[in-house]
Amino acid sequence: ITPDSGSTLRKMLKNNLDPVLEEFEGISNAASKEFGLERAMQRMADEWEDIFFNTTQYRDSGISILASVEDIQTTLDDQIIKTQTMRESPFIKPFEKEIRAWEDKLILTQEIIDEWLKVQSCWLYLEPIFSSPDIMSQMPEEGRLFQIVD
């Protein structure tokens, strides 16, 4: 049976589809769930369109530092959990590669932000120390090394 512009419910009922109606319902249900998962994946990707990293100037140094990433980290955490939940669905098979790739991107992004914040925290701790002329005179080699990294 191939529906066309002349297909009507009356014509379908005349084809005696009762024996396969349950099979059609199962196919329809599976397709609906697959579509729901596909839409959820697209909504997650769309959510990132309006997310930006905020930076702020560190003192009068002219150096920008990463600021307020809590919203980004929350979004990452939420979406990682969603993707892991979606991967467990039996209806994800058509999109399994895409959802795994998306999860990998989210996890990598989370790891990069975590490392960035660790490095930034260390730098914020050390920068005032090695900006002091007194410390530079007492620890010239360490000061030189910090200036190279800075």
PyMOL commands that set and color helices and strands:
alter all, ss='L'
color gray80, all
select helices_A, chain A and resi 9-14+18-50+70-87+93-131+133-138+140-149
alter helices_A, ss='H'
color red, helices_A
select strands_A, chain A and resi 54-58+63-67
alter strands_A, ss='S'
color yellow, strands_A
deselect
rebuild
show_as cartoon
